[in-house]
Amino acid sequence: MSWEEIEEGDANIIVPEQDESKEGPKKVRDEVFYNPSMKMNRDICISFLNSLSYRKDLNVLDGMAGTGVRGLRVFKETPISNVTINDVSIDSISSIKKNVKKNSLTGQINITQASVEKHIIENRYKYDYIDIDPFGTPVPYYPLAARYVSHKGFVGITATDTSVLCGTYPKTCLRRYSALPRNNWCRHENGLRILIGYCVKEAARHDRWVEPLLSYYEGHHFRTYLKIGEGAEKADSCIEKLEKVIFQDYWWEQDDLKCEKKPSGPFWTGKLHSEDVLSDMDEVGELDKKILSFWKEEIGKPPFFYETNEISSFLKKAPPPLKTIIRGLRSKGYKVSKTHFSPTGIKTDAPREKVEEIFLKI
Ligand SMILES: C[S@@+](CC[C@H](N)C(=O)[O-])C[C@H]1O[C@@H](n2cnc3c(N)ncnc32)[C@H](O)[C@@H]1O
């Protein structure tokens, strides 16, 4: 394997040589894994942890670390100094050791080689933040993190099995997440809400509640940051926010208008983000204001969204500019915003007929 030296954030690391002509990681699973296109995922992680700076004493586990870049960046770019970097692979551990040394942090960062499942079980309630960043689904790992993160601790999880969560493989989704996905215009929000719903159910098994602090879809993955604590009653309230939904999915079959009748889900119907966390991230100032403002605008809006292109093709009318739709709905007293899930989507509490009216007026 040939290696190259790169900088990411404040970390200077050696990674498997990248093939510039390809997007995503070049290396296969049994080699050391580094994906440059996940830099934004790690930038957001740093900003999220900096927004918790009132908890400088956080004990952090980078549980599936690859080259260790995330854990190294946490140590260097946040006030947190209790960092453990873990991976199951011997090759990863040897690259993590090199990278920790390269950043002159030998002895300051704890390095362990174990399956993250075993590590969490052997270190129950020790960690206040656990990062789960697997290949594909987090389902084999998340339950232990949810059960054994410290009370009112945090878990950051990535899911890259987006096609499963978004409805291309409904049977797999039912098996993994006990939910029926819906592959419609809203598929990315549906997938994220299935993932969070699953996280809520798993935590509730152990009388633990979950509060999503920041959740998003970006470039082929989902990511959610959850606060998790003990309390059966609060866990019950979380479960109450899981709902099955019948989408207003319409399509034409010859001249007949068909409508979806089967419920999908269950979906998490509560908040995706915490206003306080996003404001603190904004204050920290590390992330692009534009992305933060998309997430901020979504707060207080109902789950799911309307896709203007879908309404346009259903009505066989060109879509009015997004601004016109937003202004029109606001003038009627509805809440409305753009959404990070789709550049042509809108979130609103207006019924679909009211959105259609604006299309029909133009
Ligand atoms: C997607 S990569 C992690 C990338 C890394 N977090 C980053 O930000 O660059 C997944 C990693 O999980 C490791 N892994 C796979 N199964 C594991 C397990 N059961 N316990 C711990 N690590 C595991 C792999 O060796 C691989 O390094």
PDBQT file of the ligand as one rigid body, heavy atoms in Angstrom, charges set to zero:
ROOT
HETATM    1  C1  LIG A 401     -16.000   4.031   7.565  1.00  0.00    +0.000 C 
HETATM    2  S1  LIG A 401     -14.544   3.539   8.345  1.00  0.00    +0.000 S 
HETATM    3  C2  LIG A 401     -14.263   4.757   9.561  1.00  0.00    +0.000 C 
HETATM    4  C3  LIG A 401     -13.785   6.063   9.077  1.00  0.00    +0.000 C 
HETATM    5  C4  LIG A 401     -13.353   7.025  10.134  1.00  0.00    +0.000 C 
HETATM    6  N1  LIG A 401     -14.289   7.121  11.235  1.00  0.00    +0.000 N 
HETATM    7  C5  LIG A 401     -13.104   8.396   9.515  1.00  0.00    +0.000 C 
HETATM    8  O1  LIG A 401     -13.805   9.376   9.879  1.00  0.00    +0.000 OA
HETATM    9  O2  LIG A 401     -12.198   8.482   8.668  1.00  0.00    +0.000 OA
HETATM   10  C6  LIG A 401     -15.060   2.193   9.322  1.00  0.00    +0.000 C 
HETATM   11  C7  LIG A 401     -13.981   1.615  10.221  1.00  0.00    +0.000 C 
HETATM   12  O3  LIG A 401     -14.602   0.703  11.107  1.00  0.00    +0.000 OA
HETATM   13  C8  LIG A 401     -13.701  -0.332  11.375  1.00  0.00    +0.000 C 
HETATM   14  N2  LIG A 401     -14.499  -1.436  11.901  1.00  0.00    +0.000 N 
HETATM   15  C9  LIG A 401     -15.259  -2.338  11.225  1.00  0.00    +0.000 A 
HETATM   16  N3  LIG A 401     -15.918  -3.123  12.104  1.00  0.00    +0.000 NA
HETATM   17  C10 LIG A 401     -15.560  -2.705  13.343  1.00  0.00    +0.000 A 
HETATM   18  C11 LIG A 401     -15.935  -3.093  14.656  1.00  0.00    +0.000 A 
HETATM   19  N4  LIG A 401     -16.795  -4.079  14.864  1.00  0.00    +0.000 N 
HETATM   20  N5  LIG A 401     -15.383  -2.446  15.698  1.00  0.00    +0.000 NA
HETATM   21  C12 LIG A 401     -14.504  -1.417  15.510  1.00  0.00    +0.000 A 
HETATM   22  N6  LIG A 401     -14.117  -1.003  14.279  1.00  0.00    +0.000 NA
HETATM   23  C13 LIG A 401     -14.650  -1.633  13.216  1.00  0.00    +0.000 A 
HETATM   24  C14 LIG A 401     -13.006  -0.578  10.067  1.00  0.00    +0.000 C 
HETATM   25  O4  LIG A 401     -11.748  -1.207  10.283  1.00  0.00    +0.000 OA
HETATM   26  C15 LIG A 401     -12.877   0.851   9.511  1.00  0.00    +0.000 C 
HETATM   27  O5  LIG A 401     -11.632   1.402   9.855  1.00  0.00    +0.000 OA
ENDROOT
TORSDOF 0
